[in-house]
Amino acid sequence: MLFTRNDFGEDFKWGVSTAAYQIEGGHNADGKGPSIWDSFTGKKKKIFNNDNGNIACDYYKHYAEDIALIYKLNIPNHRFSISWSRILPNGIGAVNHKGIDFYNRVIDFCLELGIEPWITLYHWDLPEALQQKGGWVNREVIHWFSYFVDCCIKYFGDRVKYWMVLNEPMVFTGAGYFLGVHAPGKKGLSSFLAAAHHAAICQAEGGRIIKSLRGECKVGTTFSYSHIEPYRYNNEKDVKAAAKVDALINRMFIEPLLGLGYPTADLKILDRIERFMHPNDEKKLAFEMDFIGLQNYTREFVSYAPLMPFVKAKIIKASKRNVEHTLMDWEVYPPSIYNALKRLHNYKEIKEIIITENGAAFNDSFEEYRVEDFKRVRFLQDYIAQVLLAKREGVKVNGYFVWTLMDNFEWAEGYYPKFGLVSVDFKTQKRTVKNSGSWYSCFLKNALAASKECRNEESEKIIL
């Protein structure tokens, strides 16, 4: 399918996404306090290869170079997050003005180059000082988070128009407070339900605070959303198991935000969240966002699993199904993003959808002065084509951000999976644009998506 940027319309937002802990480094620079990820990665055997984000891409020092590279790649929108403990080392209280100055420099340089900054307020790096008080399990987190949001809008809201409150709340509460595979490494249903409920309130409260301080700002929040199917359609237990998993990973946070409440009808275990609810919480959960951020990578097949606690279901890995998959063992299935868009479109309460993350980790081929990643090029072309298909059918999607700008620290997987449009030599911090970065750059100049103009010779022309 051949298509150009023009096929999406002049107002369609194109960009690239990053996150503070994954790229910034400078973990203790200029008054920054420790985050839960600084603490978690310091524990042996928590992260693949015992990697950490202490230096990462060293964006804290190289931000100007990286923003200039975004400009050279013709990318008009840059999504990044603010490290809570960089501007509030203790999570609340005294402001670290050197941290504020850093983000002012980032924002101002983006604007100088004509790049629109999109800020994610919380991308998983809770200040360790607040975790010592219970973190997301402590209802006081609503107050702490409100204070953080208030600071960000007061310092940056005069120049930043687009804000996202939380990044993938299901992931940071589920992986961090139920499974224990992400920071802060807590486990158990009660801790998860408490953290989830407080996060759900925070995503709405964050929106209310932003609008009260800067009514002209555009406010959204982002959700991971996978296309879910039963492993066997003719097996009633698999069908019910898939519905439970869908309720948990796709619907648990978006439906309360839309005023629909938690999806307890399809996942009875969520009834237990009531013990953490206070009077009027149902109203506090709801807020009318200007847009919803969709983050889609794959589809999942679910089978009935009687020994699995609570949901009685398990996901069948892509490698077990002998289908094409990425280094994350996620199936390459472009219609997944189309199906996710169609489902979100069916919520009449959603005004606009922005794809705030989509991308893939593959084994890249390194040659002198170039990095070839043709699988990623094909992935982006095929997924973007599905976005266009949905848009042509009337789906209210109006933006697409690639995950991610450059290879970075990928949480529990460390530096093993490479998602970037740009390769990073973590010893020298040299950046080299991959074939996929050159393709995206060409596409954003409105070259044909499958045009020979976007051959990998372009990657030799954009090296810093």
N, C-alpha and C positions, 0 to 999 in steps of 0.2 A: 504494500500500500504506500503510494507516494503522497506526501503531504508537505506543506510548508508552514512556517510560523503564521503566515497570514490566514490560514484556514481556521485558526482559533479566534481571530478577531483582535482588534487593536488593544482592547482592555484586558486581555488575558495576561496574567502575571506569570513570568518565567523567572526561576531563581535557583539557588543552591542553598542547602541547609548544613549547619554545623552545630556543635554544642560545646559549651565552655570546658567542662572537664576533659572532653575527648581531644581537644586541640590546644588549649591555652598553655599548659605547663605553668611555670612560675608558681608552683604549689604553695610556697611560703614567701613569695616576693612582696615587698612593699606593704607589709602589714596584713596580708591575707591570712585569715584564720583557716584551720583545717576543716574539710568537709567529711562527710561520711565515706566518700570514696577515697579520700586520702588515708583514712583509718583502715578501711576494708582492704585496700590493695597492699597495705603494709603487713597483712597477715599471710603467712605462707600457705600455699596450696588453695588459695581462694580464686586466683586468676590464672589463666593459661600462661605457662612459662614464667609465672610470678611477675608478670608485667605490671606496670603502673603508669599513671598519667602525670608523674612529677615534672616531666619535660614535654612529653607528647610531641606535637608539631611546633612547640615553642612559639605559638601564635602571640603570646604575650609580648615577645620581642619582635616577631616578624609580621605583625598584623598589617603594617603598611604594604609590605611586599605581597602579602596574600590578597589584600583588597585590590591592589593594583593588578594582580593576576586575574581576579574576578572581572575587573574592567576590561582587560585585554581579551578575555574570553567572551565578551559581549553579554555578560550575565547582568541583567538590570536590577535584581533583587537578591539581597544577602540576608538569610535567616541565621541568627546566632542567639546564644543564651547568655544570661548574666549569672556569674558565679555569686550566689548569695553571700558566701563567706568572704568574698573579695571586697564587697562594699560594706558588709556588716560582719566583722570577724567573729562576734559572739552570737550572731543570728538576730539580735535585737539590740537596741541601745545605740552606742556611739558609732558614728559613720567613719569608715576609712576613706579619707578624701583622695588618697593615691589610687584607690580602686575606682572611685568615681571618675577621677581624671582619666584613667585608662579607657573606660567605656565612652567618655566624652570624645577622646581622640578617635576611637573606632567609628563612632557615629558621625563625627564631623568629617572624617576622611571619606567615608562612604558618600556622604552628601556632596562633598567637593567633587567627587568623580561621577556624580549623577546616579549613584547606586542607592536604591531604597532600602533602609534598614528595617528588618522585621525581627522583633525581639521576643524570645521565649523567656518568660520569667522563671520558670522552674523546669530545669532539665536534669533532675535527679540528684543534685549535689547539695543536700541539706547540710547546714553547718553542724559540725560534730558537737558543738556546745549545746545545741538543741536536742540532738539525739541522746545526749546524756540525761536529758529530762523526759525522755520517752519518744521523742521524734513525732512521727505521724500518728502514733498510737495515742498520744496525749492530746486531748481536745484543745489545749492551749495553743496548738499549732495553728489554729484558725486565727488567733490573735497575732502570733508571730508572723505568719504569712501575710496578713493584712498590713502589718508594719513594713515588711519588705516591699510589698507592692506599692504602698504609699511613697516610700523613698524613691523607688525607681521612676515612678511617674513624675514626682516633683523635680528630680534631677534630669530626666531624659525625655519626658513627655512633650516638651516644647518642640522637639525636632523629630521624634519617632511617631509615625502615624499608626503603624500596624503592631499589635501586641497579641501574643499567645500566652494564656495563663499557665497551663500545665502541659507537659509533654508526656503523652501515653500513661495516664494514671494507673491503668490496669497493670502495666508492666512494672512500674516502680513499687507499687504496693504488693502485687503478687509475687514478683521475684525477690523483693527485698524484705517482705514481712510475712510471707507464707512459705515460700520454697527456700529462702535463705541463700540463694545463689548470687544475688546482687546485694549491694550495701543497703542496709546495715547488717544483713545476714541473719535476720530474725526469722523464726518459723512458728507456725501455728495458726489455726483458723481464727481465734479471737483477735490476735494481733493484726491479722490481715483485714478482718471486717472493720475493726476500729480505724485502722489506717485508711482503708478505702472510703469509709463514710466521711471522715474528716477531709480527705482529699476532694471528695465530691462536693462538699460544702465550699471548700477553698476555691474550686474552679469557678463557682458561681459568684462567691464573694469577691474574688479578684476582678471579675468583670464589672461588678457594681462599683468597686473602688475606682477603677480606671475611668469609667463613664462619669462618675461624680466629680472627678478632678479634671478630666479632659474629655468633655462630651464629644469633641470632634474626632477622637481616636477611633480606629477600627479594631474591635476586640474579638478574639476567637480563642479556641483551645484545641488541642490536637489529640486524636485517638488512633491507636493501632487498630486496624480493621482487616481481618483476613476472611477470605471466602471459605466458608465451612460446608463440607458435604459429609453425609454418612458413608462409611466405607462400603457398606452393602445396603443399597436402597430397598431391597426386598426383605431386609431384616428390621423388624419393628424396634428392637432394642438398640440397634445402631442409629436408627432415625431419631429416637428419643435422646440418645447420648449426644448426637450432633447438636440437637436443639439446646441441650444443657451447656455444652461448650460455647455455642454461639451466644447464649445469654450471658455467660461469664466473661468472655474475652472481647465481645463486640458491643454488647448492649448495657453492661452494668453501669457505665458512667455516662453514656450519652442520654439515656432515657430519663434519669432523674434531672439532668440539666434541662431537658425539654419539657419538664413538668409531668412526665409520665410515671414517675416513681421507679423503684428498682424492679427488675424483671423476675419477681418471685414466682410467678405462675409457672415459668419454665425451669426454675432452679430454686427448689424449696429451701435449700440450705441458706439462701439469702434472707429468709425470715428472721434468722438470728441476728441480723444487723439492727433489729429494733432495739436491742438492749443498749445500743450506743446512741440512739436517737433521743433528742430532747424536744420539748414542745416547740412547734413551729419549724422544725427542721425540714419538713417536706417543702415548705415554701422557700426556705433558705437554699435548698438544693437547685432550684430552678433559676435560670437567667437567660434572657434572649440575646444570644451572641450575634454579632454581625456576620460571622462566618464560622464554619467548622473545618478544622484541619484533618484531612484523611491521610493516614500513613499505611500504605499497603505494599506488601512485598510478595505475597504468595497465597495459595489456597491450602487448606488442611483437610485431611480425611480423618474421621473420627469413628472409632468402634466402641462397642460396649465392653467394659472391663469391670467385672463385679468386684475385683479385689482393690480397685482404686478408691480411696476414701472420698466421700462427699459427692463427687460427680459421677462415679461409676463409668468413667469414660477415659479413653486414651487417644492421643494423636498418633497416627501411623506415619512414621517418618518417610520423606520422599525417597531416600536411598533404599528403604525396604520395599518400596513400590516400583523400583526400577524405572523411575522417570528422571528427566533432566532436572538437575538441582544445583544450587549454588554451594559455596563453601560453608554456609550456615545450615546446609541440608534443608533448604527451602526449595520447593518445587518452582521451576520456571513455568509459569502459567499466566500469560498476559491477560486472558479474560477475567482473572481475579479482580483486577482493578476496575474493570467495566462493571462487574457484578456488585462490587462494593459501592461504587458510585450510584448505581441504580437503587440499591437498598437505602442509602442515605437520602437520596432524592425523594423517596417515598415518605419521609418524615416531613409533613407539611410545615412543621415549626422551623425547619432549617432554611435560612435565607440564601446562603451561598456556601459552596464547598471549594476549598483550596487544597490541592494535594500537597501537603507540606513535607512529605518524604516518600521517595520511591527510588530504588536502586538495587544493586546486586554486588556480591563479593565473589570474584573468580580468581583463578591463578593467572596472573598477568605474565606476559612474555617480555623480558628485559633485554634490550639491545642497546648498543651505543647511541646515545642521544634520543632514544625513543622507547616508549613503553606501549606494546601492542596488547589490546584487550578487546578483541572483536566480539567476544561473547557479551561483554557489557554494552557495546554499541548496539548489537542486535536486541538486547534486552530493553534498552531505552527506546529504540525505535518501535518495538512491538507493543510496549506498554503505553507509550504516548499515542500510538495509533488507536488503542482501545479507549483512551481518554477522549480523543476526537470523535470516535464512534458514539460514545455516551453523550457528548456535547451536542452532536448533530441530532440526537434523539430528544433533545430538550432538557437534559440533566443540567442542573444549575451549578456546574463546575466552572471555575474561572481562574485557575492557577495551577502551576505544576513546579515543584521544587525537587531537584535531584538530591538524594542522599548518596554521597556527600561531596564537598569540594575536594578534599584530599584524604589520603589514607591516614587513619588515626587510631586512637585507642578505642577498641570496641568492647568495653565492659568486661564481662567474664571471659571473653575470647581473646582479650589482650590485643596484640598487634598482628595476630595471624590472619584474620579475614580483611581483605582490602576492598573497600567500597568506593574509593576516591576517583574523581575525574583526573586527579593529579597525584602522581607518585611522590612520596617523601622518603628521602634517605635519612633515617632517624639518627645516623651518626654525624652527618654533615649538615643536615637540615636543607639539603638541596631539593628544590621542587622541579619535577619534570611532568609536563602535560602529557597525559595518555591519549591514545587514539580516541577514546570516548570523550575526553575534554575537547579535543579538536572537532569532533563531530558535533557536539552540543554547541560549540562556538559558531560553527558553520550554519547550523540549523537556526540559531538565533539571529544570524545575518540574513535569514530567509532563503538559504540555499535549499534545494530539494533534499528531503530526508535521506534518500538513497543515492544522492548525487556523487559523481566521481570527484567533485570539488572538495569533498570531505575525506579524502584519503589520508593515511597516516603521515604523509609528508608534512602536513600542517603541524604535527607535534614537534617537529624539529625547529619550527619558527617561534614557538612560545615556550622558552626555557628560561628560568631564572636561577 
